[in-house]
Amino acid sequence: MVSIAHSKVNFREGPGRNYTVLWELGQGYPLRVIDRKGAWLKVRDFENDSGWVSGKLVNKQPHVVVKKERINIRSGPGVTYKIVGRSAYGEVLRTLQHGRGWVRVVHDNGVTGWVRKDLVWAGECSRNAKQQILKG
């Protein structure tokens, strides 16, 4: 998993600046690395779209993206805790920690709380896939 490290990064059709820009990704946007070619990473997003980004423009700071229409951000890791905020489909949240089936996050608006892990996407891949990519 990598996250976009700058305010705007081009998501391209191929591994190089001469390839078509499919769209721009914002800071923190999480991506799963599926291949590498030189300094370029082939990545997949939470909607299963794939493209290429420069490896110089990403980092390993953990983020998640909301994959449901609307989710609650709670004061603790459980449905009995108070709702302190909400987040919508496609919004990026910075990850602070993981709990049993829950993720502690920070929203761009400053709200800190917990969201159910099955309602967000973090871009993780298997250990074998990571090893293959790192060898590349």
GROMACS elastic network, one bead per residue, 0.5 to 0.9 nm:
[ bonds ]
;  ai    aj funct       b0    kb
    1    30     6  0.67646   500
    1    31     6  0.56937   500
    1    33     6  0.61418   500
    1    59     6  0.88797   500
    1    60     6  0.68311   500
    1    61     6  0.89591   500
    1    62     6  0.78372   500
    1   122     6  0.73178   500
    1   123     6  0.51817   500
    1   124     6  0.53151   500
    1   125     6  0.70594   500
    1   130     6  0.87779   500
    2     5     6  0.88840   500
    2    28     6  0.86738   500
    2    29     6  0.83103   500
    2    30     6  0.57812   500
    2    31     6  0.54051   500
    2    32     6  0.64884   500
    2    33     6  0.71018   500
    2    43     6  0.89227   500
    2    58     6  0.61024   500
    2    59     6  0.55443   500
    2    61     6  0.71110   500
    2    62     6  0.73753   500
    2    63     6  0.85258   500
    2   123     6  0.76788   500
    2   124     6  0.89270   500
    3    27     6  0.73973   500
    3    29     6  0.52222   500
    3    31     6  0.59859   500
    3    32     6  0.87654   500
    3    57     6  0.87018   500
    3    58     6  0.53977   500
    3    59     6  0.54252   500
    3    60     6  0.60011   500
    3    61     6  0.62575   500
    3    62     6  0.67675   500
    3    63     6  0.67259   500
    4     7     6  0.78627   500
    4     8     6  0.80569   500
    4     9     6  0.70619   500
    4    25     6  0.72061   500
    4    26     6  0.66111   500
    4    29     6  0.52769   500
    4    30     6  0.66894   500
    4    31     6  0.79806   500
    4    57     6  0.62944   500
    4    59     6  0.64582   500
    4    60     6  0.87328   500
    4    61     6  0.87508   500
    5     8     6  0.85108   500
    5     9     6  0.82883   500
    5    26     6  0.83570   500
    5    27     6  0.55134   500
    5    28     6  0.62210   500
    5    29     6  0.84108   500
    5    56     6  0.86676   500
    5    57     6  0.55429   500
    5    59     6  0.56584   500
    5    60     6  0.87110   500
    5    61     6  0.83156   500
    6     9     6  0.64946   500
    6    25     6  0.88741   500
    6    26     6  0.69780   500
    6    27     6  0.50478   500
    6    28     6  0.78198   500
    6    57     6  0.65413   500
    6    58     6  0.75768   500
    7    25     6  0.78865   500
    7    26     6  0.51730   500
    7    28     6  0.83489   500
    8    24     6  0.60050   500
    8    25     6  0.55649   500
    8    27     6  0.64402   500
    9    23     6  0.85219   500
    9    24     6  0.54292   500
    9    25     6  0.51990   500
    9    26     6  0.65408   500
    9    27     6  0.79469   500
    9    53     6  0.75126   500
    9    54     6  0.85623   500
    9    57     6  0.71032   500
    9    58     6  0.89211   500
   10    21     6  0.59348   500
   10    22     6  0.74476   500
   10    23     6  0.60888   500
   10    25     6  0.63274   500
   10    52     6  0.83362   500
   10    53     6  0.66489   500
   10    54     6  0.85379   500
   11    14     6  0.88685   500
   11    20     6  0.86255   500
   11    21     6  0.57620   500
   11    22     6  0.56391   500
   11    23     6  0.54121   500
   11    24     6  0.57139   500
   11    25     6  0.66149   500
   11    50     6  0.86961   500
   11    51     6  0.59234   500
   11    52     6  0.56427   500
   11    53     6  0.55223   500
   11    54     6  0.87818   500
   12    15     6  0.72249   500
   12    16     6  0.77544   500
   12    17     6  0.78948   500
   12    18     6  0.89764   500
   12    19     6  0.60581   500
   12    20     6  0.56223   500
   12    22     6  0.53277   500
   12    23     6  0.72935   500
   12    24     6  0.87491   500
   12    50     6  0.89468   500
   12    51     6  0.54264   500
   12    53     6  0.63796   500
   13    16     6  0.86242   500
   13    19     6  0.56572   500
   13    20     6  0.54401   500
   13    21     6  0.63450   500
   13    22     6  0.62904   500
   13    50     6  0.83380   500
   13    51     6  0.53660   500
   13    52     6  0.62154   500
   14    17     6  0.82718   500
   14    18     6  0.82476   500
   14    19     6  0.53630   500
   14    20     6  0.74424   500
   14    21     6  0.88411   500
   14    40     6  0.87732   500
   14    42     6  0.81008   500
   14    51     6  0.66278   500
   14    52     6  0.56134   500
   14    53     6  0.84766   500
   15    18     6  0.84313   500
   15    19     6  0.71071   500
   15    36     6  0.85524   500
   15    37     6  0.67713   500
   15    38     6  0.83511   500
   15    39     6  0.83262   500
   15    40     6  0.54422   500
   15    41     6  0.72741   500
   15    42     6  0.74961   500
   15    51     6  0.83846   500
   15    52     6  0.56053   500
   15    53     6  0.71853   500
   15    54     6  0.77111   500
   16    19     6  0.57836   500
   16    39     6  0.89568   500
   16    40     6  0.71573   500
   16    52     6  0.79970   500
   16    53     6  0.82620   500
   16    54     6  0.78084   500
   17    20     6  0.79646   500
   17    21     6  0.85609   500
   17    54     6  0.88029   500
   18    21     6  0.88761   500
   21    24     6  0.75792   500
   22    51     6  0.78861   500
   25    28     6  0.86503   500
   25    29     6  0.65750   500
   26    29     6  0.58748   500
   26    92     6  0.88248   500
   27    30     6  0.89004   500
   27    92     6  0.85352   500
   28    58     6  0.86576   500
   28    59     6  0.87526   500
   28    61     6  0.76627   500
   28    62     6  0.78240   500
   28    63     6  0.59797   500
   28    64     6  0.82279   500
   28    92     6  0.66229   500
   28    93     6  0.77064   500
   28    94     6  0.71062   500
   29    45     6  0.85748   500
   29    63     6  0.68134   500
   29    64     6  0.74291   500
   29    65     6  0.71032   500
   29    91     6  0.86894   500
   29    92     6  0.60643   500
   29    93     6  0.85338   500
   30    45     6  0.70198   500
   30    46     6  0.80890   500
   30    62     6  0.74904   500
   30    63     6  0.57463   500
   30    64     6  0.61011   500
   30    65     6  0.69094   500
   30    92     6  0.79162   500
   30   121     6  0.80763   500
   30   122     6  0.62425   500
   30   123     6  0.60543   500
   31    43     6  0.59111   500
   31    44     6  0.56546   500
   31    45     6  0.50442   500
   31    46     6  0.74411   500
   31   122     6  0.75994   500
   31   123     6  0.52690   500
   31   124     6  0.83224   500
   32    42     6  0.84861   500
   32    43     6  0.53293   500
   32    44     6  0.51476   500
   32    45     6  0.64229   500
   32    46     6  0.84494   500
   32   122     6  0.81609   500
   32   124     6  0.62162   500
   32   125     6  0.66996   500
   33    36     6  0.77446   500
   33    41     6  0.64373   500
   33    42     6  0.59239   500
   33    44     6  0.65305   500
   33   123     6  0.81606   500
   33   124     6  0.87783   500
   33   125     6  0.79869   500
   33   129     6  0.87579   500
   33   130     6  0.80397   500
   33   133     6  0.74037   500
   34    41     6  0.75804   500
   34    42     6  0.56125   500
   34    43     6  0.54224   500
   34    44     6  0.69157   500
   34    50     6  0.87869   500
   34   125     6  0.85590   500
   34   129     6  0.75151   500
   34   130     6  0.83978   500
   34   133     6  0.68622   500
   35    40     6  0.86523   500
   35    41     6  0.59622   500
   35    43     6  0.70201   500
   35   132     6  0.83436   500
   35   133     6  0.57200   500
   35   136     6  0.76062   500
   36    39     6  0.73196   500
   36    40     6  0.57245   500
   36    42     6  0.56716   500
   36    43     6  0.86582   500
   36    52     6  0.88280   500
   36    55     6  0.87890   500
   36   133     6  0.64660   500
   36   134     6  0.83904   500
   36   136     6  0.60224   500
   37    40     6  0.52203   500
   37    41     6  0.63917   500
   37    42     6  0.77449   500
   37   136     6  0.72902   500
   38    41     6  0.80180   500
   38    55     6  0.88622   500
   38   136     6  0.80651   500
   39    53     6  0.88892   500
   39    54     6  0.61330   500
   39    55     6  0.54558   500
   39    56     6  0.73000   500
   40    52     6  0.65184   500
   40    53     6  0.57971   500
   40    55     6  0.52529   500
   40    56     6  0.82144   500
   41    51     6  0.83046   500
   41    52     6  0.54803   500
   41    53     6  0.54576   500
   41    54     6  0.61135   500
   41    55     6  0.57855   500
   42    50     6  0.69590   500
   42    51     6  0.56091   500
   42    53     6  0.66879   500
   42    54     6  0.88997   500
   43    49     6  0.82587   500
   43    50     6  0.54513   500
   43    51     6  0.55864   500
   43    52     6  0.58887   500
   43    53     6  0.73064   500
   44    47     6  0.79388   500
   44    48     6  0.56383   500
   44    49     6  0.54381   500
   44    51     6  0.66469   500
   44    52     6  0.86412   500
   44   123     6  0.80269   500
   45    48     6  0.52330   500
   45    49     6  0.55400   500
   45    50     6  0.65410   500
   45    51     6  0.87486   500
   45   121     6  0.88264   500
   45   123     6  0.71754   500
   46    49     6  0.74307   500
   46    65     6  0.74216   500
   46    66     6  0.88003   500
   46    67     6  0.72922   500
   46    90     6  0.86850   500
   46   120     6  0.88745   500
   46   121     6  0.61258   500
   46   122     6  0.80034   500
   46   123     6  0.70641   500
   47    50     6  0.89024   500
   47    67     6  0.83712   500
   53    56     6  0.84693   500
   53    57     6  0.73356   500
   53    58     6  0.81222   500
   54    57     6  0.55811   500
   54    58     6  0.74119   500
   55    58     6  0.57088   500
   55    59     6  0.82111   500
   56    59     6  0.81008   500
   58    61     6  0.87774   500
   59    62     6  0.85864   500
   60    63     6  0.88852   500
   61    94     6  0.81363   500
   61    95     6  0.81454   500
   62    93     6  0.89699   500
   62    94     6  0.63704   500
   62    95     6  0.53616   500
   62    96     6  0.78144   500
   62   122     6  0.76495   500
   63    92     6  0.67373   500
   63    93     6  0.56247   500
   63    96     6  0.85196   500
   63   105     6  0.82128   500
   63   121     6  0.86494   500
   63   122     6  0.63277   500
   63   123     6  0.87570   500
   64    91     6  0.84000   500
   64    92     6  0.57717   500
   64    93     6  0.53579   500
   64    94     6  0.64435   500
   64    95     6  0.65699   500
   64   103     6  0.89873   500
   64   105     6  0.83760   500
   64   120     6  0.59480   500
   64   121     6  0.53127   500
   64   123     6  0.76659   500
   65    89     6  0.76792   500
   65    90     6  0.56883   500
   65    91     6  0.55308   500
   65    93     6  0.61488   500
   65    94     6  0.88100   500
   65   119     6  0.87582   500
   65   120     6  0.54094   500
   65   121     6  0.52769   500
   65   122     6  0.66358   500
   65   123     6  0.89557   500
   66    69     6  0.78593   500
   66    70     6  0.79427   500
   66    71     6  0.76500   500
   66    87     6  0.71886   500
   66    88     6  0.63593   500
   66    90     6  0.51359   500
   66    91     6  0.55255   500
   66    92     6  0.66251   500
   66    93     6  0.78093   500
   66   119     6  0.62923   500
   66   121     6  0.64506   500
   67    70     6  0.84881   500
   67    71     6  0.89419   500
   67    88     6  0.81510   500
   67    89     6  0.53841   500
   67    90     6  0.62872   500
   67    91     6  0.84694   500
   67   118     6  0.86462   500
   67   119     6  0.58109   500
   67   120     6  0.51710   500
   67   121     6  0.63761   500
   68    71     6  0.67136   500
   68    88     6  0.70483   500
   68    89     6  0.52505   500
   68    90     6  0.81122   500
   68   119     6  0.59574   500
   68   120     6  0.73898   500
   69    87     6  0.84828   500
   69    88     6  0.55452   500
   69    90     6  0.84097   500
   70    86     6  0.69329   500
   70    87     6  0.57471   500
   70    89     6  0.60764   500
   71    85     6  0.86953   500
   71    86     6  0.56205   500
   71    87     6  0.53710   500
   71    88     6  0.63255   500
   71    89     6  0.81971   500
   71   115     6  0.75436   500
   71   116     6  0.85345   500
   71   119     6  0.72206   500
   72    83     6  0.61666   500
   72    84     6  0.76798   500
   72    85     6  0.60846   500
   72    87     6  0.65035   500
   72    88     6  0.89950   500
   72   114     6  0.82942   500
   72   115     6  0.65839   500
   72   116     6  0.85033   500
   73    76     6  0.86990   500
   73    82     6  0.85236   500
   73    83     6  0.57156   500
   73    84     6  0.57193   500
   73    86     6  0.53164   500
   73    87     6  0.71487   500
   73   104     6  0.88763   500
   73   105     6  0.83371   500
   73   107     6  0.89955   500
   73   111     6  0.82294   500
   73   112     6  0.77532   500
   73   113     6  0.54479   500
   73   114     6  0.53360   500
   73   115     6  0.52268   500
   73   116     6  0.84802   500
   74    77     6  0.70435   500
   74    78     6  0.75336   500
   74    79     6  0.75955   500
   74    80     6  0.86815   500
   74    81     6  0.58092   500
   74    82     6  0.54659   500
   74    84     6  0.53103   500
   74    85     6  0.69180   500
   74    86     6  0.85616   500
   74   112     6  0.83624   500
   74   113     6  0.51615   500
   74   115     6  0.64516   500
   75    78     6  0.85141   500
   75    81     6  0.56037   500
   75    82     6  0.54828   500
   75    83     6  0.63457   500
   75    84     6  0.60543   500
   75    85     6  0.89412   500
   75   112     6  0.77783   500
   75   113     6  0.50400   500
   75   114     6  0.61801   500
   76    79     6  0.82027   500
   76    80     6  0.82505   500
   76    81     6  0.53856   500
   76    82     6  0.75242   500
   76    83     6  0.89285   500
   76   102     6  0.89568   500
   76   104     6  0.82558   500
   76   113     6  0.65345   500
   76   114     6  0.56482   500
   76   115     6  0.85902   500
   77    80     6  0.85516   500
   77    81     6  0.71874   500
   77    99     6  0.71466   500
   77   100     6  0.79119   500
   77   101     6  0.81016   500
   77   102     6  0.57052   500
   77   103     6  0.75724   500
   77   104     6  0.77623   500
   77   113     6  0.82427   500
   77   114     6  0.54902   500
   77   115     6  0.71847   500
   77   116     6  0.76874   500
   78    81     6  0.57664   500
   78   101     6  0.89313   500
   78   102     6  0.76686   500
   78   114     6  0.79570   500
   78   115     6  0.84143   500
   78   116     6  0.79531   500
   79    82     6  0.79232   500
   79    83     6  0.86981   500
   79   116     6  0.88233   500
   80    83     6  0.89708   500
   81    84     6  0.89917   500
   83    86     6  0.77532   500
   83   113     6  0.86154   500
   84   111     6  0.72634   500
   84   112     6  0.79868   500
   84   113     6  0.70390   500
   85   107     6  0.87284   500
   85   111     6  0.66006   500
   85   112     6  0.83339   500
   85   113     6  0.79489   500
   86   107     6  0.89374   500
   86   111     6  0.89946   500
   87    90     6  0.87556   500
   87    91     6  0.66329   500
   87    92     6  0.88158   500
   87    93     6  0.87057   500
   87   107     6  0.78556   500
   88    91     6  0.58085   500
   89    92     6  0.89209   500
   91   107     6  0.85255   500
   91   108     6  0.89493   500
   92   107     6  0.74185   500
   92   108     6  0.79141   500
   93   105     6  0.58954   500
   93   106     6  0.56387   500
   93   107     6  0.50646   500
   93   108     6  0.69807   500
   94   104     6  0.85177   500
   94   105     6  0.53423   500
   94   106     6  0.51409   500
   94   107     6  0.66979   500
   94   108     6  0.81785   500
   95    98     6  0.79441   500
   95   103     6  0.68811   500
   95   104     6  0.60560   500
   95   106     6  0.66366   500
   96   103     6  0.74686   500
   96   104     6  0.52996   500
   96   105     6  0.53483   500
   96   106     6  0.72468   500
   97   102     6  0.86990   500
   97   103     6  0.58938   500
   97   104     6  0.51194   500
   97   105     6  0.73068   500
   98   101     6  0.77231   500
   98   102     6  0.60293   500
   98   104     6  0.61816   500
   98   117     6  0.84960   500
   99   103     6  0.59215   500
   99   104     6  0.76601   500
   99   117     6  0.88107   500
  100   103     6  0.81980   500
  100   117     6  0.86066   500
  101   115     6  0.87802   500
  101   116     6  0.61036   500
  101   117     6  0.52713   500
  101   118     6  0.73993   500
  102   114     6  0.63309   500
  102   115     6  0.56151   500
  102   118     6  0.81104   500
  103   113     6  0.82873   500
  103   114     6  0.54361   500
  103   115     6  0.54165   500
  103   116     6  0.63319   500
  103   117     6  0.57504   500
  103   120     6  0.88483   500
  104   112     6  0.72961   500
  104   113     6  0.54507   500
  104   115     6  0.64966   500
  104   116     6  0.89687   500
  105   111     6  0.82536   500
  105   112     6  0.56911   500
  105   113     6  0.55739   500
  105   114     6  0.59828   500
  105   115     6  0.72715   500
  106   109     6  0.80729   500
  106   110     6  0.61610   500
  106   111     6  0.57067   500
  106   113     6  0.66403   500
  106   114     6  0.86843   500
  107   110     6  0.53800   500
  107   111     6  0.52563   500
  107   112     6  0.63995   500
  107   113     6  0.84691   500
  108   111     6  0.74036   500
  114   117     6  0.89606   500
  115   118     6  0.86181   500
  115   119     6  0.73238   500
  115   120     6  0.78713   500
  116   119     6  0.55761   500
  116   120     6  0.72754   500
  117   120     6  0.56408   500
  117   121     6  0.77030   500
  117   122     6  0.88498   500
  118   121     6  0.75541   500
  121   124     6  0.82340   500
  125   128     6  0.83263   500
  125   129     6  0.63735   500
  125   130     6  0.67313   500
  126   129     6  0.52551   500
  126   130     6  0.63620   500
  126   131     6  0.88301   500
  127   130     6  0.50831   500
  127   131     6  0.62876   500
  127   132     6  0.87657   500
  128   131     6  0.51779   500
  128   132     6  0.63164   500
  128   133     6  0.87275   500
  129   132     6  0.51744   500
  129   133     6  0.62261   500
  129   134     6  0.86534   500
  130   133     6  0.51905   500
  130   134     6  0.61281   500
  130   135     6  0.86492   500
  131   134     6  0.51983   500
  131   135     6  0.62592   500
  131   136     6  0.88534   500
  132   135     6  0.52819   500
  132   136     6  0.65928   500
  133   136     6  0.52175   500
